[in-house]
């Protein structure tokens, strides 16, 4: 083989190597993009879920709310999300010729005490504010009606009792609204704060930050179970106080109780 033929053959070999390398890089890029899309889609789905919750809570559809928060916990799952994160980081390092990332799992980040601060609300918080609302309502009545020239004490007591009963119904509804808002706050915390931080960390190849954001998102998702129970308890209290305030759901439950032969005091 002449020198020219050898040179051509060598060039063809180099071209083939470049072509194969380009194909490898393209496959890496495609896989990285696919895994990033999986991660980003979860964030978008969480935001969509928040919109659904708005409607479900407005309609007092507690069963739909329960299903929504259960689906959230299924989406924000470390066993599903972390492998996607690590795949992106590993393939990115290989493609860019960077040192391979340490893919050990920092279990401490996923422990209860290591997952950051989550929005919190307890029944004690709600009950304390409930009592404060009733006290304010009583004070308002005194300020407006306390010096009124009543014709007799019975009329005064009746007016005060009606005001107190109405204030209590409103305070009960507000307590249920706050419990519902807590569910939404947790979902919003994941979708608007934690997930964008996670995506940004993965794009920056910052695994420590990504894992920390994922751990906090998982903790917030777990907290939605207790938050839903709090909502359910206080919505039940609203139903007991004023069934009609729950709209169609209240009518359905009242009709169901009547059908089953139960009585309400």
KAVENRA-V657588 format. One record per helix or strand. SS is the DSSP state (2 for helix, 1 for strand). FROM is the first residue (numbers start at 1). TO is the last residue. Records with the same first field share a line. If there is no record, write none. Layout:
# KAVENRA-V657588
SS->FROM-TO / FROM-TO
This chain:
# KAVENRA-V657588
2->3-58 / 62-75 / 78-96 / 107-110 / 112-114 / 123-145 / 153-203 / 207-241 / 243-259
